[in-house]
């Protein structure tokens, strides 16, 4: 029987975190850019040049790059900063408590992407070393 070596699985676990976080982030961009699925909040943005529109484009592009494992470090760094801005500009002003202001996902995305920017994308990347 072979022994379990966690070091062998760490790159795969990191890749799983990268892929799941990227898909969820990409889904937020799809909602804002295309209004899909219908009824999802905040819905489709009317102006792509607004802060929300630019944020949606960043979510879609960086989410896709992160899922695919292309330019993971810079994409994750940009995504992390976008979520920090989103939290402080749109969530924090309504309440200091993330569970009340709805910003808990923004905080979690911010720090997951900051970790990916530092650690890289793990296994299963289209561009190694990213």
N, C-alpha and C positions, 0 to 999 in steps of 0.2 A: 504494500500500500504506500502510495507516495504521500509526502507531507504537504500540507498547505503552506505556501509561501506568499504572504501578503504582498511582498514587493513585486511578485510576478503579476498580480492582479491590479496594482495601483494605476498603471496607465489605462487599463480598460475601464476602471471605475471613473477615472478622470474624464475619459471619452464619453461615458454614459452621462455624466453630469453636464458636459459640454453640449451634447446632442439634445438632451431634454430641455436644458435652459434655452438653447438656441431656438428650438421649435416653439416653445412658449413665447419667447420674445418676438419671433417672426409672426406669430399669431396676433399679437397686439398691433403690429404694423399693418397686417391684413385688415383688421377691423377698422382701423383709422383711415386707411387708403381706399379700401374697396367696400366698406360697410358690410363685410361678411364675417360671421353669419349675421343675418338680419336681426336687429333688436339687441345685439351685443353693445355694451357700453364701452367707450363713449360714443360709438357710432362713427360714421364717415366724416372726415374733416372737409370743410368747404373750401379752405384756402391752403394750398400746399406750401405757400410761402410764410404761413403763420408759424409760431413756435410749435404748435401741435402738429402741423403738417410736416415740418422739418424733422421733428422727433419721430413721426411715423415712417418717414423715408429711412432714417437712421435705424429704426427698429427692424424694418424689413430687410435692408441690405446687410447690416451687421448680423442679424439673426441667421440669415441664409449663409453667410460666410462662416459663422461659428458652427453651424450644423455640418457643413461640408468639410470643415477643417482647413479652410483657406485663410491665410493671414489672421490666424486666431488671436495672436497677442494684440496687434493694433485694433482689430475689430472689437475685441473684448474691452480694451481700454476706452475706446470711443463709446461703446454701449454703457460701460460703467459710469462714465462722466455724464452721459445723457440721463441716466437714472438718478444721479445725484441732483442734477438740475431739476428734473421732474419732481423729485421729492420736495426740495426746498422752495420751488416756485409755485407748485400746484397743490401739494398735500399739506405741508407744514403750516402754512398760514391759517388753515381752518382749525387746527388743534395741535397741541404738542404730542399727542398720543397716536402712534401709527395705527393702532387698531381702530381708532375713532376717525382719523383723517383719511383712511383708505390707502395709506402709503406703505404698508408693510411689504407688498410685492416689489415696490420700487426699491426699497432698502435691500431686500434680499437679492434682487437682480444686480444692484450696484455692487454688492460684495462678492457675489458669485463671479461676476464678470471681472472684477478686480483680481480675484484669485486666478482666473483663467489667463489674464494678462500677464501675471507673474509666473504661473506654472506651465503655461502652454496648453495644448489641446489633448495631450495623451495619445492613445492609440487611435487607429482608424481615421487618419487625416488624409486629405488629398495632397496637402503640402506638408511634408515633414519639417519639424523644427519651428513651425508657426505657432 
